[in-house]
Amino acid sequence: MSNARTARFSRRGILAAGGALGLGAVLVACGGEETKSGDSDASAVDKGSGPWSFKDDRGTTVKLDKVPANIVAFTGVAAALHDYGVEVKGVFGPTRTKDGKADVQAGDLDISKVTILGNVWDQFNVEKYATLAPDVLLTTTFDDAGTLWFVPETSKDKIAKLAPSVAISVYDRQLTASLERMGELAESLGGDMKAAKVTDAKKRFEEASERLRQAAKANPDIKVMAGSASAELFYVSGTNFSVDLEYYKALGVNFVEPTEKAKEPTGGWFESLSWENVDKHKADLIIMDDRTSAMQPADITEATWKKLPAVEAGQVIGRSAEPILSYDKCVPQIEALAEAIEKAEKVS
């Protein structure tokens, strides 16, 4: 697949789109020893012992004298590690909603027990980060340049000096690949990947995936559109780069794809439509970005939206556009899509 050209994206468009949205700040991968990307070199050791090393998806190997104890991570990464028994001291990224509750991207994290360094895009308290004496910073990357997701461009150099970074790629691959890499990272940090809770979740993931495969096979004409909304625009996500959509497509789900012309300015991630043109693509089922950065279906008042056949038929469900990379958290997403396809009527 061709690589996304991120430099031409607008920040508003990227943050609202239903694709991976991780392309707003272009950062250079920093720290560690560079080796060939794609190989796994995680040293799994008991928590608190050492030495520790991990080769991330930038091809960067981070080596420390002992297993990191003071971990700071992007909220979604922290949520995934939590499911594997690894806790962090600080987080950055969507963590707390305006009413004080845990953000959808925080998963089962107890947000009262972590230091929140930044809750929105371009926010990262470097001074507070330093007081945590971080051993390592963990996040994801949404491009082939190794951009560190939610690490601000303006402060990335200061942040890099305080601790090495590890990035797990969620770009141009299927969900299962990113899940495996997160599992390797968790295991290297002391997570027990053989615990019953983990093996049960993986089994449920596999069963949900097979259910989705069968649902798609039995209903090949059901057209699914992945969308995201803002007050100004509606975004139709392409399946070429988002880990969840790539995986669902591989299982046979029939997706609406942005037009070739629309791909040019957005690298294939999404197509931007005015609300007047929201009916451009025909869809029987719409899966909508559930992040707090996106407008939710219940809040959309545009008449053109309400007249869409899928909307009129009540065939709209949520989608985690940035999946928490634990098997447990991915199961409900897959099951919901499978059920929606099983029940969907052909309305387009």
N, C-alpha and C positions, 0 to 999 in steps of 0.2 A: 504494500500500500504506500501511497505517496505520503510524505511527511507534512504535517500542518505547518503553515507559515504564520507564526504567531505575531509577528511584529505589526501586522496590519489590523489587528483586532482592536475594537474599542472596549474600554474597561466595562462600560455599562452593558454592552452586548454580551461579553464573556461571562460576567457575573450573573446574568439573567438566563442565559441559554440552558437548555436541558441536556446538553452534552457535558463534557467533563469540565468546563469552566476553570481550568487551572492554568490558564495561559495569560493572565494579566500582567504578571511581573516576570521578566526574563532574567533569571539568575544564573550565574556560572557555578557549576559544581565545584565544591571546595573541600579541601582537606583530604588526608589519607593518601594511600598508595594506589595509583591507577593501574588497573589490569583489564583484561578483556571483559566487556560487559556481557551479562547473561549467564555466567558461570556462578555456581553457588559455592561459597566458602564460609559457611557459618560454623563457628566453633561452639557447640552446645556443651555447656558445663553447668555445674550446680550453682544456684544463685549465691552470689557473694564470693565465689572463687575466681580463679583466673589462670592464665590470661584469657582475653576475649578478643575475637576478631569477627568481622562480618563484611562480606563483599556485597555492596548494594547494586541496584539496577543501573547505576551510572558507570559501573565498573570500578568504583572506588572502594578500597578495602580500608576499613577503620580498625585499628589495633589499639587495645588498651591493656593495662596491666591486670585488670580484674573486670568482672562482669559489671556493667554500668548499674549503679544504684540510684543515682540522681538523674532520672530520665525526664526529658521534656519532649512533648510530641504534639503534632497536629491533633485536634480533637478526635477526628475519625480514626486515626491510628491508635490513639490512647484507648478508644472504645473497643477496638478489635483486640488489642493486647489484654485489656481487662477480661475479655471473654476467655482468654487463654491463661489467666492467672498472673499476669504481669501488670503491676501498677506503676503509674508515673507520678512525678511530683508537680509538674506544671503542664499546661496545655495552651494552645493558641488556635484560633479558629472558632467557628460558631459553637458556643458551649452553653450559654444561658439566654433564654428568651426574655422579652421585655417584661414579662410577668414573673420572672425569676425562676422559671422551671428549666429543666434540662432541655437543650435543643435536640432536635431529632437526630443530629449527627453525633450526639454524645452517647447514644446507646444506653447502656446500663451503668455508666459511670456515675459515681456519687460526686457530683460537681462541687459539693461543699468541702470535699477533701483534697481538692487540687487547686493550685494557684493558677488563676486565669491571666495570662499575659496579654491577651488580645481576643476580642470577641467578634470583631468584624474585619473585613478586608482592609489591608494596609495598616493594621493596628498590631503593635508588638512592643511591649514594655521591656526594653533592653536592660534598664537598670534593675528591674525586678527579676529579670532572667538571670542576671549576674549573681544576685543574692542566693539563688537556688544552687549555686556551684554545680552547674550541669556537667554530667559526664558525656552526654550525647544528646543530639537533637534528632528526632525521627519525624519524617513526613512522607508525603507521596510526591510523585512527579507526573505531569500530564503531557510531557513532550519529550522528544529525543535529545533535547539539549540538557536535560537534567535539572530543569527549573524546580526549585524547592517551593512546593505549594504552601501559600500563605506566609512565606517569609518575605517581608517588604523589601523592595528594591532599594529604598533609601537607607535602610539599616542593615542590609544583609552582610556587609563587610564587618561591622561591629559584632554582629551575632556569630559570624564564622570564627572570630578570634576567641570566643569563649568556650566553644566545644566543637568537636567534629560532628558532621551530619551524616545521616543514613537516609536514603530515599528508596521507596518501593514504587515501581512503575505501575501506573494504571492507564497506560497509553498504548493504543494499537496492539492490544492482545485480549484474549478472552478472560473472563472473570476467574476461571479456575487457575490460571497462571498466577494472577495477583494474589489469590487466596493461598496458594502454595508458598509463595514468597513471604507473605505475612506470617504464615505458620513457621517457616524457617527462622524468621527473625524472632518470633516469640519464643521458640525453643532455645535459641541461642541466649536469650535473656533469662532463662530459667522456667519458661512455661512448659507444662506437661502436656504434650500433644497426644499422649496415650491415655489421658484421663477419660473416664467414662463419659463425662459431659461433652468432651471434645469429639470423641469417636462417634457418639450418638448423634451429635449435630452434623457431622460429616455424612453419616448414613442418611439422615433426614434430607440433607442437601441433595444427595444423589437420587433419592426417591422423588423429591420435588422436581428435579431436573428431568427425570424420566416421565413424570406426569406431564410436564410442559411439552416435552417432545411428542408425546402421544396426543395431547390436546391440539398441537399445531398440525400434526399429521391428519387428525380427524376433521380439522376445520381449516383447510388450506386457503380458503377464500376470505377468511377474516383478516382484514387489513388493519394493522396496528400503527398508530402514530404516536411517537414520543414527543411531548410538547413541554414548553415552559412559558410562563407568562410574566409580563411586566405591564405597567399602566400604559406604556406606549406601543409595545410590540408583542407579537406571539412568535415563539421560536420553535421550529421543527428540527429535531435532532437527527443527524445521520447516524448510521450504525458503524461507520468505519473505524472509529477510534475509542468509543466508550466501552469499557470492559463488560458492563452488563448487557448492553445492546448487541455487542459482537457475539456474546455467548448465547443470548436468546435467538439470534439469527442463525447461529450454527445448529441450534436445536430445532430449527425449522419455522420459527415465527416469521410471518409475512409482514414486513415493515414498509411504511411509507418512507421514501428516501428523498432528501432535498434534490432539486434539479442541479445539473452540472454547472449551470451559470451561477446558481446561488452558492455553490461551493467555493468559488474563486476567492471572495474576500474573507471567508471565514475558515478556510483550510479544510472544509468538509465536516466540521463539527455541527453546524446548524445552518438553517435558513431563516432569515428574519422576515416576518410578514406584518404588514399593517393590519389592524383589526378589521379593516374593510375587506382585506383579502385573505382572512383566516380560513375561508372555505376553499382555498386553492387546491388542497389535496383531499382526496376522498378517503375517509377512514371509518371503520366500523367500531373501533375501540381506541380510546385515547388514554395514554399513561402519562400523568402529569408530575413534573418535578415537585417533590414535597419539601424542599429546603425552605428555610425562612427567608432566603434572599429572593425567592420567587413568589409571585402572586398565586394564591390557591384558588381552585375552581369555584369555591363558594363565594369568593370575593369578586369574581369577574362579572361585570354588569353589562358588558358589550352585547348588544342584540345579535350581532353576527355570530358570536360564540354560542349563544343560547339556541340559535337556529341550526347549529350543526347536527346532522342526523345522530351521531354518536352521543352528543349531549342530550338531545331530546329523548333518546332511548335509555338514558341513564347508564351508558356504557363508558364511564370515565373512572379510572382508578389512579392511585398514587404510584409514584416511582421514585426510588432513591437514586438520584442522579450521581451521587457520590456514595456508593455502597460501603458500609462498614465491612471491612475485609475479615470477617469471621464467618464460619459456616452457619452459626446460629442466627446471625442477623440477616443473612442472605436468603434463608429458607422462606420466611414469610413473603418476601418480594416475589420469589419464583412461584410459590403456591398461589398467591393472589392473581398473578398473570395467567397461570394455567386455568384457574377457576373462571376468570373473566373470559378467556377464549372459549372454554367449554360452554359457557352460558350465552355468549354473544350471538345476537341475531345479525344477519347481513342487512345493513341499512344504507350502505353507500352505493 
